[in-house]
Amino acid sequence: QGENLLYCFEVAPTQPALTQVTQCRTEGSTRGLAAVPRLALDVMACEVLRVLQLTDTALVPVSFLVPRKSVQEFHEDLFPDCMGTLPATDAQGWWAGDSQQVSVIRGGVLAAATATALCPPLCSMQVGRVSLHPARRPTETFTSPIIAGTGPTSTGHTDTDTGHTDADTGHTDADQTSGYSSPSSLASPGSTATSLSASTGPSSGFASSPSQKSLQSILGEQAVGRPRGAPQRGFGALTHPSPVAGPSSRFRHAQGRVLHRDCHLTNLRGLSLTTPGECDGFCANHQRVALPLLSAGGQIAVLELSKPGRLPDAAVPTIQNGAAVADLTWDPFDPRRLAVAGEDARIRLWRIPEGGLQETLQEPEAILRGHTEKIYSIRFHPIASDLLVSSSYDMTVRIWELSAGQEVLCLQGHTDQIFSMAWSPDGKKLATVSKDGRIRLYEPRRSSQPQQEGPGPEGGRGARLVWVCGGDYLLVSGFDSRSERRILLYRAQALPEGPLSVLGLDVAPSTLLPFYDEDSSIVFLTGKGDTRVFLYEVTPEPPYFLECNSFTSNEPHKVKGRCAASPWPPYLCCQTPLTPPPHQGFVFLPKTACEVREVEFA
């Protein structure tokens, strides 16, 4: 009581006696729990357990499902005969010694088993058992063979499999419906499955004898609990809906987890939470992280990831940028060089000393001048060193050669604010998305004008784009006319044809920030102020987007320092009472920072 985790263990008579199968994180704290009888389960949806959770304000059903490829047939290995509603005797009969007459219903066939003196003790403990098969559930009536006056009510019974009919009436099971066969009062798992993941787990097959198949082998890592209708959670709770047909992601079981607080950077003070929407909020490489501060003069804190822990209460050395920070990024080929775009239309290059900042930096390595208005964003070239691209309110995109400290090309063609830009993985092309509702594709070495244009997101509230699937496709996150957040997939060679697929996610004010892992083809999406990270595998064939487990952290963090599918790496956090916390920034570390021994892939 008072916790929000439900654990599922298999109990065995041999060591290990307890083996954890799965766990589920619930929305609210638990005040009480009750298991729903097995007769009320939606067996055709492979629901193996349903628990009712009592919270401070609600009664929440939590469903445990085992995904199967087929939902058209009854799975005998998951649902052996269970306890029925017909008792073997009553209180007076038990006192009179009625422990020999046992009613057993197996597979829907009613039989009478008369015990003898040699019957093992287990016989005296048996009660009526019934099949969970929807077509085999009889209407049962209690009868005591010893106490007078409790004779059977003639109902008759016909088994659908054997054709056996009671002589009294000939009434069949097909005319009756058990009160437990439809759990509609607790909502069917299929009623909310469409709003969650469309992934399915592999079939675990059929067993000749359910008693010989352990819960661990049946469930594996498939049967997972979740509050019905609740968002998917992280920390190893693999959420699945009822099985549906169609392809599923190879990474649908990816998990997010927060590392121990010894790996966190805490006590961050004076963070700037007002960076423009085109900025990720902060930036990190495999050695250090740069965070804009709220103080005047565009100060930037630079922290070493190799020195986690609580920061001192005293002021730390910073970079004095001289102008409010609009965007910042690390050079991918020089971990000590930081590029900072200011609201004064200038780009400053800073060099961090070996071992990190020991004193305040006031003089940049170089200053790039050329834009006439505030800069939106800056990006380093993924292949060539000393190449930087920037976009500005002057509706131009400029490419800079840092070794010479000057502009080498100005890309034209935009008519409104530039929301986002991204280099292709091979560095040959540059894509942009702007407020005028257009996506443009440039080849800077050929022309300063766009080579292709296509329709972008409808809404003008913000957008981001990233190259996916080896650079053959573009993924764009944005809004529709009703402010619903959505992602769109384009073929890079056919932008005028419009998106191949559009997927709506939710309604929220912040733009989704996409981060793409090219090795797994997983895109991670979250927004500033969000508490949830969406995961999708992107494929070049329909349905294009395969949903994976999303992640929600309940840790009291405000700024997060690295995204991972398992485990989550060092966090940058300031302690607040917020639970769950909103993301104020979210970035990826290079793949070289992943712990491959823990199967961490991003």
Residue pairs with C-beta under 8 A, 6 or more apart in sequence:
1 30
1 31
1 32
2 29
2 30
2 31
3 29
3 30
4 25
4 26
4 27
4 28
4 29
4 30
4 554
5 23
5 24
5 25
5 26
6 23
6 24
6 25
6 26
6 30
6 33
6 51
6 53
6 62
6 225
7 20
7 23
8 20
8 21
8 22
8 23
8 24
8 49
8 64
8 219
8 223
8 225
9 18
9 19
9 20
9 21
10 18
10 19
10 20
10 21
10 214
10 215
10 216
11 17
11 18
12 18
12 19
12 214
19 216
21 215
21 216
21 219
21 223
22 64
22 219
22 221
22 223
22 224
22 225
22 236
22 237
22 238
23 225
23 235
23 236
23 237
24 62
24 64
24 224
24 225
24 226
24 227
24 233
24 237
25 233
25 234
25 235
25 237
25 554
26 53
26 55
26 60
26 62
26 227
26 230
27 55
27 60
27 227
27 230
28 53
28 55
28 56
28 57
28 58
28 60
29 55
29 56
30 53
30 54
30 55
31 54
31 55
31 56
32 53
32 54
33 51
33 52
33 53
33 54
34 51
34 52
34 54
35 49
35 50
35 51
35 52
36 50
36 51
36 52
36 61
36 183
36 186
37 83
37 180
38 79
38 82
38 83
38 132
39 82
39 84
39 85
39 130
39 132
39 137
39 178
39 180
39 181
40 50
40 180
40 183
40 186
41 47
41 48
41 49
41 50
41 79
41 132
41 183
42 183
42 188
42 189
42 190
43 74
43 75
43 78
43 79
43 132
43 133
43 134
44 71
44 74
44 134
45 65
45 71
45 188
45 189
45 190
45 242
45 243
46 65
46 66
46 67
46 68
46 71
46 75
46 78
46 242
46 243
47 63
47 64
47 65
47 189
47 242
48 64
48 65
48 66
48 78
48 79
48 219
48 223
49 63
49 64
49 223
49 225
50 61
50 62
50 63
50 64
50 183
50 186
51 61
51 62
51 64
51 225
52 59
52 60
52 61
52 62
52 186
53 59
53 60
53 61
53 62
53 227
54 60
60 227
60 228
60 230
61 186
61 187
61 227
61 228
62 225
62 226
62 227
62 228
63 189
63 225
63 226
63 228
64 223
64 224
64 225
65 189
65 223
65 224
65 240
65 241
65 242
65 243
66 78
66 201
66 204
66 218
66 219
66 222
66 223
67 200
67 201
67 202
67 222
67 240
67 242
67 243
68 75
68 200
68 201
68 203
68 204
68 243
69 200
69 202
69 203
69 243
70 203
70 243
71 242
71 243
74 132
74 133
74 134
75 206
76 206
76 210
77 204
77 205
77 206
77 207
77 210
77 213
77 218
78 210
78 218
79 132
79 133
80 210
80 211
81 105
81 106
81 107
81 129
81 130
81 131
81 132
82 129
82 130
82 132
83 127
83 128
83 129
83 130
84 105
84 127
84 128
84 129
84 130
84 140
85 128
85 130
85 140
85 180
86 103
86 127
86 128
86 140
86 141
86 142
87 127
87 128
87 142
88 98
88 99
88 101
88 102
88 103
88 126
88 127
88 128
89 98
89 99
89 101
89 144
89 146
90 142
90 144
90 147
90 150
92 144
92 146
92 147
93 144
93 145
93 146
93 147
96 146
96 147
97 146
98 144
98 145
98 146
98 147
99 115
99 123
99 124
100 114
100 115
100 116
100 119
100 123
100 124
101 112
101 114
101 115
101 145
101 146
102 113
102 115
102 123
102 126
102 127
103 110
103 111
103 112
103 113
103 127
103 128
104 110
104 111
104 113
104 126
104 128
104 129
105 111
105 128
105 129
105 130
105 131
105 138
105 140
106 129
106 131
107 131
107 133
107 136
107 161
108 130
108 131
108 133
108 135
108 136
108 137
108 138
108 159
108 160
108 161
108 173
109 159
109 161
109 162
109 164
110 138
110 157
110 159
110 164
113 123
115 123
115 124
128 140
130 136
130 137
130 138
130 140
131 137
134 181
135 160
135 173
136 159
136 160
136 161
136 173
137 173
137 178
137 180
137 181
138 157
138 159
138 173
138 176
138 178
139 155
139 173
139 176
139 178
141 152
141 153
141 155
142 150
143 150
143 151
143 152
144 150
154 166
154 168
154 169
155 166
155 168
155 169
155 171
156 165
156 166
156 168
156 169
156 170
156 171
156 172
157 164
157 165
157 166
157 171
157 172
157 173
158 164
158 165
158 166
158 170
158 171
158 172
158 173
158 174
159 173
160 172
160 173
160 174
165 172
187 228
187 229
189 228
189 241
189 242
190 241
190 242
191 228
192 228
192 229
192 241
193 241
193 242
193 244
194 241
195 229
196 226
196 232
196 239
196 241
196 547
197 232
197 239
197 240
197 241
197 252
197 547
197 548
197 549
198 241
198 244
198 246
198 248
198 546
198 547
199 240
199 248
199 249
199 252
199 546
199 547
199 548
200 240
200 243
200 244
200 246
200 248
201 220
201 222
201 240
201 243
201 248
201 252
202 222
204 217
204 218
204 220
204 222
207 213
207 218
221 238
221 253
222 238
222 240
224 237
224 238
224 239
224 240
225 237
226 232
226 233
226 237
226 239
226 240
231 532
231 550
231 552
232 239
232 549
232 550
232 551
232 552
233 239
233 550
233 551
233 552
234 255
234 256
234 257
234 533
234 549
234 550
234 551
234 552
234 553
235 255
235 256
235 257
235 258
236 255
236 257
238 253
238 255
238 549
239 549
246 543
247 539
247 543
247 546
248 546
249 536
249 537
249 546
249 547
249 548
250 520
250 537
251 520
251 522
251 535
251 537
251 548
251 565
251 601
252 537
252 546
252 547
252 548
252 549
253 548
253 549
254 522
254 535
254 548
254 549
254 565
254 566
254 601
255 549
255 551
255 565
255 566
256 533
256 549
256 551
256 553
256 564
256 565
256 566
256 567
256 568
257 566
257 567
257 568
258 553
258 555
258 567
258 568
258 571
259 567
259 568
259 569
259 570
259 571
262 308
262 309
263 308
263 569
263 570
263 571
264 308
264 309
264 557
264 570
264 571
264 572
264 573
265 289
265 303
265 305
265 308
265 309
265 311
265 561
265 570
265 571
265 572
265 573
266 309
266 310
266 311
266 573
266 574
266 575
267 310
267 311
267 312
267 313
267 574
267 575
268 291
268 301
268 311
268 558
268 559
268 572
268 573
268 574
269 311
269 313
269 574
270 293
270 294
270 295
271 291
271 292
271 293
271 294
271 558
271 559
271 574
271 584
272 291
272 292
272 293
272 294
272 325
273 281
273 294
273 584
274 294
275 281
275 292
275 325
275 326
275 327
276 326
276 327
276 376
277 419
277 462
277 510
277 511
277 528
278 326
278 327
278 376
278 377
278 391
278 418
278 419
278 420
278 462
279 325
279 326
279 327
279 328
279 377
280 327
280 513
280 585
280 586
280 587
281 292
281 528
281 559
281 584
281 585
281 586
281 587
282 289
282 290
282 291
282 292
282 328
282 559
282 572
282 585
282 587
283 289
283 290
283 328
283 329
283 330
283 338
283 587
284 290
284 305
284 330
284 561
284 562
284 587
284 589
285 330
285 332
285 335
285 589
285 590
286 305
286 335
286 589
286 590
286 592
286 593
287 304
287 305
287 306
287 335
288 302
288 303
288 304
288 305
288 335
288 352
288 356
289 302
289 303
289 305
289 561
289 572
290 300
290 301
290 302
290 319
290 328
290 330
290 338
291 300
291 301
291 302
291 303
291 559
291 572
291 585
292 298
292 299
292 300
292 325
292 328
293 299
293 300
293 301
293 318
297 320
297 321
297 322
297 323
298 320
298 321
298 322
298 323
298 324
298 325
298 340
298 342
299 318
299 319
299 320
299 321
300 318
300 319
300 321
300 325
300 328
300 338
300 340
301 316
301 318
302 317
302 318
302 319
302 338
302 352
302 356
302 357
303 311
303 316
303 356
303 572
304 355
304 356
305 561
305 570
307 356
308 570
316 357
317 357
317 358
317 359
317 360
317 361
318 357
318 360
318 361
319 338
319 340
319 350
319 357
319 360
319 361
320 360
320 361
320 362
321 340
321 342
321 348
321 350
321 364
322 342
322 344
322 348
323 342
323 343
323 344
323 346
324 342
324 343
325 340
325 341
325 342
325 343
326 341
326 342
326 343
326 374
326 375
326 376
326 377
327 340
327 341
327 375
327 376
327 377
327 378
328 338
328 339
328 340
328 341
328 378
329 338
329 339
329 378
329 379
329 380
330 337
330 338
330 339
330 380
331 337
331 338
331 339
331 380
331 385
332 380
332 382
332 590
333 380
333 385
334 385
336 351
336 352
336 353
336 354
337 349
337 350
337 351
337 352
337 365
338 349
338 350
338 351
338 352
339 347
339 348
339 349
339 350
339 378
339 380
339 388
340 347
340 348
340 349
340 350
341 347
341 375
341 376
341 377
341 378
341 390
342 348
342 375
343 374
343 375
344 374
345 369
345 371
345 372
345 373
345 374
345 375
345 392
346 367
346 368
346 369
346 371
346 375
347 367
347 368
347 375
347 378
347 388
347 390
347 400
348 364
348 366
348 367
348 368
349 364
349 365
349 366
349 367
349 368
349 402
350 361
350 364
350 365
351 365
352 361
366 402
366 405
368 388
368 390
368 400
368 402
368 405
368 406
368 407
370 398
370 400
370 407
370 410
371 390
371 392
371 394
371 396
371 398
372 392
372 394
373 392
373 393
373 394
374 392
374 393
375 390
375 391
375 392
375 393
376 390
376 391
376 392
376 393
376 417
376 418
376 419
377 390
377 391
377 418
377 420
377 421
378 388
378 389
378 390
378 391
379 388
379 389
379 390
379 421
379 422
379 423
380 387
380 388
381 387
381 388
381 389
381 423
381 427
382 423
382 425
382 427
383 426
383 427
384 427
386 401
386 402
386 403
387 399
387 400
387 401
387 402
388 399
388 400
388 402
389 397
389 398
389 399
389 400
389 421
389 423
389 430
390 397
390 398
390 400
391 397
391 398
391 418
391 421
391 432
392 398
392 418
393 417
395 414
395 415
395 416
395 417
395 418
396 410
396 411
396 412
396 414
397 410
397 411
397 414
397 418
397 421
397 430
397 432
397 442
398 407
398 409
398 410
398 411
399 407
399 408
399 409
399 410
399 411
399 444
400 406
400 407
400 408
401 407
401 408
409 444
409 448
410 448
411 430
411 442
411 444
411 448
411 449
411 450
412 448
412 449
413 440
413 449
413 450
414 432
414 434
414 436
414 440
415 434
415 436
415 438
416 434
416 435
416 436
417 434
417 435
418 432
418 433
418 434
418 435
419 433
419 434
419 435
419 462
419 463
419 464
419 478
419 511
420 432
420 433
420 463
420 464
420 465
421 430
421 431
421 432
421 433
421 465
422 430
422 431
422 465
422 466
422 467
423 429
423 430
423 467
424 430
424 431
424 467
424 471
424 492
425 467
425 470
425 471
425 518
426 471
428 443
428 445
429 441
429 442
429 443
429 451
429 471
429 492
430 441
430 442
430 443
430 444
431 439
431 440
431 441
431 442
431 465
431 467
431 474
431 492
432 439
432 440
432 442
432 465
433 439
433 440
433 456
433 457
433 463
433 464
433 465
433 476
433 478
434 440
434 456
435 460
437 455
437 456
437 457
437 458
437 460
438 453
438 454
438 455
438 456
439 453
439 454
439 455
439 456
439 465
439 474
439 476
439 490
439 495
440 450
440 452
440 453
441 450
441 451
441 452
441 453
441 492
441 495
442 448
442 449
442 450
442 451
443 451
452 493
452 495
452 496
453 495
453 496
454 490
454 494
454 495
454 496
454 497
454 498
455 498
455 499
456 463
456 476
456 478
456 488
457 463
457 476
457 477
457 478
457 479
457 480
457 486
457 488
458 478
458 479
458 480
458 481
459 478
459 479
459 480
459 481
459 483
461 478
461 479
461 483
461 509
461 511
462 478
462 479
462 510
462 511
463 476
463 477
463 478
463 479
463 511
464 476
464 477
464 478
464 511
464 512
464 513
464 514
465 474
465 475
465 476
465 477
465 514
466 474
466 475
466 514
466 515
466 516
466 523
467 473
467 474
467 475
467 492
467 516
468 474
468 475
468 489
468 516
468 518
468 521
468 523
468 538
469 521
469 538
469 539
469 540
470 518
471 492
472 491
472 492
472 493
472 540
473 489
473 490
473 491
473 492
473 500
473 538
473 540
474 489
474 490
474 491
474 492
474 495
475 487
475 488
475 489
475 490
475 514
475 516
475 523
475 538
476 487
476 488
476 489
476 490
476 499
477 485
477 486
477 487
477 488
477 511
477 512
477 513
477 514
477 525
478 485
478 486
478 488
478 511
479 485
479 486
479 511
480 486
480 504
482 507
483 507
483 509
484 504
484 505
484 506
484 507
485 504
485 505
485 506
485 507
485 508
485 511
485 512
485 527
486 502
486 503
486 504
486 505
487 502
487 503
487 505
487 512
487 514
487 523
487 525
487 536
487 545
488 499
488 501
488 502
488 503
489 499
489 500
489 501
489 502
489 538
489 544
489 545
490 498
490 499
490 500
491 497
491 500
500 544
501 542
501 543
501 544
501 545
503 536
503 544
503 545
505 512
505 525
505 534
508 527
508 529
508 530
509 529
510 527
510 528
510 529
510 530
511 527
511 528
512 525
512 526
512 527
512 534
513 525
513 526
513 527
513 528
513 586
514 523
514 524
514 525
515 523
515 524
515 525
515 563
515 586
515 587
515 588
515 602
516 522
516 523
516 524
516 538
517 523
517 524
517 588
517 591
517 601
517 602
519 591
519 601
520 537
520 601
520 602
521 537
521 538
521 539
522 535
522 536
522 537
522 538
522 548
522 565
522 601
522 602
523 535
523 536
523 537
523 538
524 533
524 534
524 535
524 563
524 588
524 602
525 533
525 534
525 535
525 536
526 532
526 533
526 534
526 583
526 586
527 583
528 582
528 583
528 584
528 585
528 586
529 582
529 583
529 584
530 582
530 583
531 552
531 553
531 580
531 581
531 582
531 583
532 550
532 551
532 552
533 550
533 551
533 552
533 563
533 583
533 586
534 550
535 547
535 548
535 549
535 550
535 551
535 565
536 545
536 546
536 547
536 548
537 545
537 546
537 548
538 544
538 545
538 546
539 545
539 546
551 568
552 580
553 560
553 568
553 580
553 581
554 579
554 580
554 581
555 571
555 573
555 581
556 573
556 575
556 576
556 577
556 578
556 579
556 581
557 571
557 572
557 573
557 574
557 581
558 573
558 574
558 576
558 578
558 581
558 582
558 584
559 572
559 573
559 574
559 583
559 584
559 585
560 571
560 572
560 573
560 583
560 585
560 586
561 569
561 570
561 571
561 572
561 587
561 589
562 568
562 569
562 570
562 571
562 587
562 588
562 589
562 593
563 586
563 587
563 588
563 602
564 594
564 600
564 602
565 600
565 601
565 602
566 598
566 599
566 600
566 601
567 595
567 598
567 600
569 589
569 593
569 595
569 600
572 585
588 602
591 602
594 600
594 601
594 602
